[in-house]
Amino acid sequence: MRILVALMLLVAATAANAVTLPFVDDFGDSSKSGKSWTTTYGTAEYHDGQLLAGDADLNNAGRIVLNDSEGLTDYSVELTMRIVKYREKRGHAGIRVRDDGKQSLYIHVDADGRNLYWQGHGPLAYNRIDVNPSDTMRLVIECQGTTVKIYFNGKLEKVLTNVTQRQGGIVLFAYQCQAAFDDVKVTALEGEPTTLPDDADRNLISNSGFENATAPNLPDYWGTQAWGLADDQWVDRRQELWNRWKRDEVNPYEGRYSMRVDAIKYLASTLIYPREGTGYTLSAYLRSDVPQPIQLIYYNYRDGTTVEQTVQVEAGGWKRYELPVPTIDRDRGFISIQSQTGEHPFWVDAVQFEQGPRATTYVDGGMPLSRESANRPTYTATRADAAIALDGRIDDAAWKSANWVNLSLINGSRPVQPTQAAMLFDNDNLYIAMRCHEKQPDQALANVHQRDGQVWKDDCVEIFLDTAGTSERYFHLGVSLSGAQYDALKNDPAFNMDWDAVVWRGSDEWTVDIKIPFKSLNLAVQDQGGWRFNLCRENPRSGEVSAWSPTFGTFHNMDRFGQLAPLPADILSAWLIKPKLSAASTYSGVGFPVDGKPSLLYGLAWQSGTLPGPNAFAAMRKAGFNAAVIFLNASSHSAQEIRKVLDLAESDHIGVIYWVGAYGEPGAEHLDKIRYAITTFKDHPAVKGWMILDEPHANAEIVQQAYDLAKQLDPTRPALINLTSHGLAMKLAGLPGDVIAVDSYGINFDSTTIADIGPLLRRAGEVASVGHRPVLVFIQGMANCLQVWRGPTPAEQTAQTYISMVNGATVIVYFTAFPLAQDTWSRTISLAAEIRELTPVLLQGVPVEVSASSSAVEYTCRRSGDELYLIAVNPGGQKLNVQFSFKELNAGQGIVLFEDRSIAVDRGMLADQFEPYSRHVYRLKMAP
């Protein structure tokens, strides 16, 4: 509810003509109105009790400023507006608020009457409205704190949160049209902003109009209910599929595109995060060429329950359909829209998931606010002018002059229990202080006491610091109310840093002092400016999760780290680490044993409710794959069905690593599954190995028993355990296993990046070198499902594949099923051919010592006969200029494989440029 306060508010006490509130102007008295407004650009005139902006010939704009309104802070402005004359399909008119001459939030209506736009809170966005532009329209804009609400004709159209708070003026404008303004009223607001929980007025569906697509015709944030293409009917008819299941430019309901659903009858969103205990409504515009039943489904990802309804879509134009979703008791799910028969295509557009019992005017969900980099805040740290006592009380004189900021909830709204934070620095250290208000201090949680324990289960604060500002690497520090410290490099707690934290507990608050020595940050030259960071707090009892820069999701959302104003260069330069030449990967890569012969395997994983059929295996063979890791669940499929899968694999020369199951924490019952699988199928020649456990996080004793049982039942084939890249799982890498298997998904998944694959594989190689074991890596093929909003681009697919090769992985598996994106699948096929050509070098080549001028590049060098093969890849999104230095080669000529160009080595040096995520393979002739 809006709070209109009929009190006079002196905005600028020193201005003689300052605006006082409430301010009302009906433009009935031009002599009076003329004193209130100033035309700063174009034309404006008073006519028949209205203010006309822009001239009748449409050659001039009109920009009219409310005099002395720059000091306004929390206020509501109401007005009526109509477009008198305009160029067809062009022009717009509206209002700017918080306009300081450089930045503003502005709201305008297109002259064609179809769209309501706003800008100043990230990219331009819009709502579709259907009005006659000549009709009188009423706009209400409420600016309070960092929240702005926009009402159109009495209906709340948009709530913007975390809008940069400015104190600019109020401006009316018209562009390429003439607009009439009337009945302007500006009123003070007081009290707390009235944002609904979790920004409830925002459509929770990302890319709800299918306007954004990283891959051709495959909309971001939308997929087929599966990690990848796992439909045997379509894996070998992909071109037909791409022509039928796609974004469609023909007759969309709004914007440029709708989504055509055909061939595959499903359309599913990635995960959305409704508020627990709240009811929602799913709505979508549908059309079809023939009458057909369509299901609207909300799937609760936490417990597997669904809310669904079948609607009868008639032939003809667009019509909106709704599904009420009653109170949600879990905060994670996705929506699915699907044909019951799958016999005819249908089209979807303007999907909405909103709080309340019925659908309201469609609001474009757009792209998540978490990716609006322009909306990140900036913080300026203060130099400490006196010594700081690290006692937790944060009452030193230096803290009193620090730049204190408030944390908000991760959706941008205000928490019930506030948190303030500040940052200081001196010549040696960075200091952070956080004050956590607590209404029930006796109930606060402080149970974690060990270093690198799960402090987030306690009342805690967390700090994220990216000193390079590249969103590829950051330090993660946490402090529990107990004083326990946690530190990690991204999500790897094996990393430890020298830093200190002290907690003090009061009657209605607890505070923490943190000291981070600059020498602990291992600063490089690129770390002297552009630092990004976030300061966060977790209250597990109340569920309040706060951050200085709202993340709209996990704290690890690097896109939402705020900016730190550059620290003095003279301080940082004193702590720079001298750049080191990088060394090639030293793990030589042990081949995976296939029928007693060391081999390099590459292919895909298959984890689906349906088993791969003849088309799937034929597609693998045509693509050049030679292996697949297949989840063969004996609880869901008979021995006859599983044996048929193995027969098909054998006929197409696809070696199978039989995936028995048991994700997470295995129990004793899993031993029976291993016994059944190996006893029943160990005689089949297609089986090349057994993946007996997937990502175990605990129960090391059962992990050991599982491996012992597998080797007892089949001593000839490798048994392996797949491990995650962090936590207990990597510690389990020292447990038995004939293969060290790890997974690393670097594209929009679990806060990892492609650049993280190399360090992970080097750690895996260290473990694998004990016992001379091969390394298997699962890399990302998945896309557009659950928390993965898009898949790898062709360049990213290239980078992650080559990073795996140069770091010694001899089993490379894309998880999971076939890539859905056409361009990525085409690149995957060509990569298979490159792997096949390089296999002899990777398995039999002798490592050669080479150094590189950039520590970012990943590479290996092997000698094969009288030739050197230097295989190198750029793992990140920045262009690299790299110079390689050879010890065994002074001068010579070579070629760059797969690129049709030559390269020279001069005085032991080879220089080249690497575009983001690119690879170069150099074949160099050694002198006799």
Secondary structure, DSSP 8 states (H G I E B T S, - for coil): ----B-S--BS-TT-TT--BSSEEE-S--HHHHHHHEEEEEE-EEEETTEEEES-TTS-S-EEEEETT-TT--SEEEEEEEEEEEE-TT--EEEEEEEE-SS--EEEEEETTS-EEEEESSSS-EEEE----TTS-EEEEEEEETTEEEEEETTEEEEEE-S------EEEEEEESEEEEEEEEEEEE--SS----GGGTTS---TTTT----SBTTB-TTEE-SSSSB--TTTTT-HHHHHHHSEEE-SS-SSSS-EEEE-SS-EEEE--B---TTEEEEEEEEEEESS-EEEEEEEEETTT--EEEEEEEE-BSS-EEEEEEEEEESSS-EEEEEEESS-SS-EEEEEEEEEESSS--S-----S-GGG-GGG--EE--EE-SS----SS---SHHHHTS--EE-EETTSS--SS-EEEEEEE-SSEEEEEEEEE-S-GGG------STTS-GGGSSEEEEEEESS-SSS--EEEEEETT--EEEEETTBTT-----EEEEEE-SSEEEEEEEEEGGGG---GGGSS--EEEEEEEETTTTEEEESS--SS-TT-GGG-EEE----HHHHHTT------EE--------EEETTEEE-EEEEEE-SSS---HHHHHHHHHHT--EEEEE--TTTS-HHHHHHHHHHHHHTT-EEEEE---BSS--TTHHHHHHHHHHHHTT-TTEEEEEEEES--S-HHHHHHHHHHHHHH-SSS-EEEEE-SSTHHHHGGGS--SEEEEE---SSBTTB-GGGHHHHHHHHHHHHHTTT--EEEEEE---SBTTB-S---HHHHHHHHHHHHHTT-SEEEEESSB-SSHHHHHHHHHHHHHHHHHHHHHHH-EE--EEES-SS-EEEEEEETTEEEEEEE--SSS-EEEEEEESS-SSEEEEEETTTEEEEEBTTEEEEEE-TT-EEEEEEE---
